[in-house]
Amino acid sequence: PLLQFTIRRFGASGGVYFSGGHLFSEDVGIRFLDAGGIELQQSEIQKIIESYNNYPQKVRRVDPNDIGQITAIPQTVDVYIKSIQQFVEKKKIKKANLKIVVDCSYGPTGKITPLLINDIGVEVIALNTHYRERSSSPVPSIKTIRNTADIVKASNSHLGVCFDVDGSRILVIDENGLEINYEDLLMLFVTFDKRIQKSKSNTIITTPSISPVVKNFIEDGGFPIKQVENYPGEISRQIREERACFAAADT
């Protein structure tokens, strides 16, 4: 999310993100993003893979003097945190005296999320915020999820959140230490989010995996619904193309 924000905020032509294979294998995931911060389509990714497989036939060599400079953008995290806060009602959140547990899964989320949550007035118990060397098991795992759930109950927290390594997916745990179903979260947002409720002429984007009950619930609420396959970047592209008011996927 930080890379996507930075691309749009500073007008970059695109971006590349390297993920540490969920810290348990030697694989390294690579994501390519366009100027809108959206992952490239499958067809574009395939072209990159073909170029790699055909190396060096179709690779254009560049003189060292013509290579662009790598420049660090200072205080990017600070700008990101301050910008995100503009999308929430800080006074209302602070007044609620919330406490949440966050498992950052040893990823970069550990450097950002605790600061962001604290800044909007929420007490946070942050777990696994440091970098960890590769191990024999992936994270989040059953063990780390159960640990988060136990801490939620023991600390009388209102919520628990387990991030994946790169911070793009979450698993949510309620105050009783039980996982909140994806479809329950979807219906919660559709029912109670004021911005969504004021946008009933706009489409809601989902994936074909949602149940007929949820699909009917959304349509009965007055929202057009469009289902798309959850390919890389596809949901984000559909939000832009359809001017959707909300989108959600089960991964």
C-alpha positions as CSV (number, residue, x, y, z in Angstrom):
1,P,0.0,0.0,0.0
2,L,2.8,2.4,0.7
3,L,4.3,1.9,-2.7
4,Q,0.9,2.4,-4.4
5,F,0.5,5.6,-2.5
6,T,4.0,6.9,-3.3
7,I,3.5,6.2,-7.0
8,R,0.3,8.4,-7.1
9,R,1.5,11.0,-4.7
10,F,4.8,11.8,-6.5
11,G,3.7,11.1,-10.1
12,A,5.9,8.1,-10.8
13,S,5.5,6.2,-14.1
14,G,5.1,2.9,-12.2
15,G,6.7,0.8,-9.5
16,V,8.2,-2.6,-8.5
17,Y,7.6,-4.3,-5.2
18,F,9.8,-7.3,-4.0
19,S,8.2,-9.6,-1.4
20,G,10.3,-12.0,0.7
21,G,8.4,-15.2,-0.2
22,H,6.5,-15.0,3.1
23,L,9.8,-15.5,4.8
24,F,9.8,-19.3,4.6
25,S,11.2,-20.1,1.1
26,E,13.8,-18.9,-1.3
27,D,11.2,-17.5,-3.6
28,V,10.9,-13.8,-4.1
29,G,7.6,-12.4,-5.3
30,I,7.7,-9.4,-7.7
31,R,4.8,-7.1,-8.3
32,F,4.7,-4.5,-11.2
33,L,2.5,-1.5,-10.8
34,D,1.4,1.1,-13.3
35,A,1.2,4.9,-12.9
36,G,-2.1,4.5,-11.0
37,G,-0.6,2.2,-8.4
38,I,-2.5,-0.8,-9.9
39,E,-0.9,-4.1,-10.6
40,L,-0.3,-4.8,-14.3
41,Q,-2.8,-7.0,-16.1
42,Q,-2.0,-10.7,-16.7
43,S,-1.2,-10.0,-20.4
44,E,1.4,-7.4,-19.5
45,I,2.9,-9.6,-16.8
46,Q,3.1,-12.4,-19.4
47,K,5.1,-10.1,-21.7
48,I,7.6,-9.5,-19.0
49,I,7.9,-13.2,-18.3
50,E,8.5,-13.9,-22.0
51,S,11.2,-11.2,-22.2
52,Y,12.9,-12.8,-19.2
53,N,12.7,-16.3,-20.7
54,N,14.0,-15.0,-24.1
55,Y,16.9,-13.0,-22.5
56,P,19.0,-11.5,-24.0
57,Q,17.3,-11.5,-27.4
58,K,14.6,-8.9,-26.7
59,V,16.3,-6.9,-23.9
60,R,17.5,-3.4,-24.9
61,R,20.9,-2.7,-23.4
62,V,21.4,0.8,-22.1
63,D,24.7,2.7,-21.8
64,P,25.7,3.1,-18.1
65,N,25.7,6.9,-18.6
66,D,22.1,6.8,-19.7
67,I,20.7,5.0,-16.7
68,G,18.5,7.1,-14.5
69,Q,19.4,7.9,-10.9
70,I,17.9,6.2,-7.9
71,T,16.8,8.8,-5.5
72,A,15.4,8.3,-2.0
73,I,12.2,10.2,-1.1
74,P,12.7,11.3,2.6
75,Q,9.9,11.0,5.1
76,T,7.6,9.0,2.8
77,V,6.2,7.0,5.7
78,D,5.3,10.2,7.6
79,V,3.5,11.7,4.5
80,Y,1.7,8.4,4.1
81,I,0.5,8.2,7.7
82,K,-0.7,11.8,7.7
83,S,-2.5,11.4,4.4
84,I,-4.3,8.2,5.5
85,Q,-5.6,9.9,8.7
86,Q,-7.6,12.4,6.5
87,F,-9.9,9.6,5.5
88,V,-11.1,8.8,9.0
89,E,-12.9,10.7,11.8
90,K,-10.1,10.9,14.4
91,K,-12.2,12.6,17.1
92,K,-14.9,9.9,16.9
93,I,-12.4,7.1,16.9
94,K,-10.4,8.6,19.9
95,K,-13.6,9.0,21.9
96,A,-14.4,5.3,21.5
97,N,-11.4,4.3,23.6
98,L,-10.6,1.4,21.3
99,K,-7.8,-1.2,21.8
100,I,-6.7,-3.5,19.1
101,V,-4.0,-6.2,18.6
102,V,-2.1,-6.2,15.4
103,D,0.2,-9.0,14.1
104,C,2.5,-7.5,11.5
105,S,4.0,-10.8,10.5
106,Y,7.6,-9.6,10.5
107,G,6.9,-7.4,7.5
108,P,7.2,-3.7,6.7
109,T,3.7,-3.2,8.2
110,G,5.4,-3.2,11.6
111,K,7.1,0.1,10.9
112,I,3.9,1.9,9.8
113,T,0.7,0.4,11.2
114,P,1.4,0.9,15.0
115,L,2.3,4.5,14.4
116,L,-0.8,5.1,12.2
117,I,-3.2,3.5,14.7
118,N,-1.7,5.4,17.7
119,D,-1.9,8.7,15.8
120,I,-5.7,8.3,15.4
121,G,-6.2,7.7,19.1
122,V,-6.4,3.9,19.3
123,E,-4.4,1.9,21.8
124,V,-2.5,-0.8,20.0
125,I,-0.7,-4.0,21.0
126,A,1.7,-4.7,18.1
127,L,3.2,-8.2,17.5
128,N,6.0,-9.4,15.3
129,T,7.0,-5.9,14.2
130,H,10.7,-6.7,13.6
131,Y,12.4,-8.3,10.7
132,R,12.9,-12.1,10.9
133,E,15.2,-14.3,9.0
134,R,13.7,-17.0,6.8
135,S,12.2,-19.9,8.7
136,S,10.6,-23.3,8.1
137,S,7.0,-22.1,8.4
138,P,5.0,-19.3,6.6
139,V,3.4,-16.4,8.4
140,P,0.7,-15.7,9.4
141,S,0.3,-19.3,10.5
142,I,-2.2,-21.2,12.7
143,K,0.1,-20.6,15.6
144,T,0.5,-16.8,15.1
145,I,-3.2,-16.4,14.5
146,R,-4.1,-18.3,17.7
147,N,-1.5,-16.3,19.6
148,T,-3.1,-13.1,18.3
149,A,-6.6,-14.4,19.3
150,D,-5.4,-15.3,22.8
151,I,-3.9,-11.9,23.3
152,V,-7.1,-10.2,22.1
153,K,-9.1,-12.0,24.8
154,A,-6.5,-11.7,27.5
155,S,-6.1,-7.9,27.0
156,N,-9.8,-7.2,26.6
157,S,-9.1,-5.7,23.2
158,H,-11.9,-4.9,20.8
159,L,-10.3,-6.3,17.7
160,G,-7.4,-8.3,16.3
161,V,-5.8,-8.0,12.9
162,C,-3.3,-10.4,11.3
163,F,-1.5,-9.0,8.2
164,D,0.3,-11.0,5.6
165,V,4.0,-10.3,5.0
166,D,3.5,-7.4,2.5
167,G,0.5,-5.9,4.3
168,S,-1.9,-6.3,1.4
169,R,-4.2,-8.9,3.1
170,I,-5.7,-9.2,6.5
171,L,-7.5,-11.6,8.8
172,V,-9.8,-10.0,11.4
173,I,-10.5,-11.4,14.9
174,D,-13.4,-10.3,17.1
175,E,-13.2,-9.5,20.9
176,N,-13.9,-13.2,21.6
177,G,-10.9,-14.4,19.7
178,L,-13.0,-15.7,16.7
179,E,-12.3,-15.0,13.1
180,I,-14.7,-12.6,11.4
181,N,-16.0,-14.0,8.2
182,Y,-15.1,-12.1,5.0
183,E,-18.8,-11.9,4.0
184,D,-19.8,-10.6,7.4
185,L,-17.2,-7.8,7.0
186,L,-18.5,-7.0,3.6
187,M,-22.1,-6.7,4.8
188,L,-20.9,-4.6,7.8
189,F,-19.3,-2.0,5.5
190,V,-22.3,-2.0,3.1
191,T,-24.8,-1.5,5.9
192,F,-23.1,1.0,8.2
193,D,-20.5,3.0,6.2
194,K,-22.1,6.4,5.5
195,R,-20.2,7.1,2.3
196,I,-21.3,3.8,0.8
197,Q,-24.9,4.3,1.9
198,K,-24.9,7.7,0.2
199,S,-23.6,6.1,-3.1
200,K,-26.4,3.7,-4.0
201,S,-26.3,4.5,-7.6
202,N,-22.6,3.4,-7.7
203,T,-21.5,-0.2,-8.3
204,I,-20.1,-2.5,-5.6
205,I,-17.3,-4.8,-7.0
206,T,-17.0,-8.4,-5.6
207,T,-15.6,-11.7,-6.7
208,P,-17.7,-14.7,-7.9
209,S,-16.9,-16.5,-4.7
210,I,-19.4,-14.6,-2.6
211,S,-22.6,-16.5,-1.6
212,P,-26.0,-15.8,-3.2
213,V,-27.2,-14.6,0.2
214,V,-24.6,-11.8,0.2
215,K,-25.2,-11.0,-3.4
216,N,-28.9,-10.6,-2.8
217,F,-28.3,-8.6,0.3
218,I,-26.2,-6.1,-1.7
219,E,-28.8,-5.8,-4.5
220,D,-31.7,-5.6,-2.1
221,G,-29.9,-2.6,-0.5
222,G,-30.1,-0.8,-3.8
223,F,-26.6,-1.3,-5.1
224,P,-25.6,-2.5,-8.6
225,I,-23.1,-5.3,-8.2
226,K,-20.4,-6.5,-10.6
227,Q,-18.4,-9.7,-10.1
228,V,-14.9,-10.0,-11.5
229,E,-12.2,-12.6,-11.2
230,N,-9.6,-11.7,-8.5
231,Y,-6.6,-11.4,-10.9
232,P,-3.8,-9.1,-9.9
233,G,-5.0,-5.5,-10.0
234,E,-8.4,-6.4,-11.6
235,I,-10.5,-5.2,-8.7
236,S,-8.7,-1.9,-8.5
237,R,-9.1,-1.4,-12.3
238,Q,-12.8,-2.1,-12.0
239,I,-13.2,0.4,-9.2
240,R,-11.8,3.1,-11.5
241,E,-13.7,2.0,-14.6
242,E,-17.0,1.6,-12.9
243,R,-16.6,4.5,-10.5
244,A,-17.5,1.9,-7.8
245,C,-18.3,3.0,-4.2
246,F,-16.8,-0.1,-2.7
247,A,-15.0,-3.3,-3.6
248,A,-13.9,-6.4,-1.7
249,A,-12.3,-9.8,-2.3
250,D,-11.9,-12.9,-0.1
251,T,-8.1,-13.0,-0.3
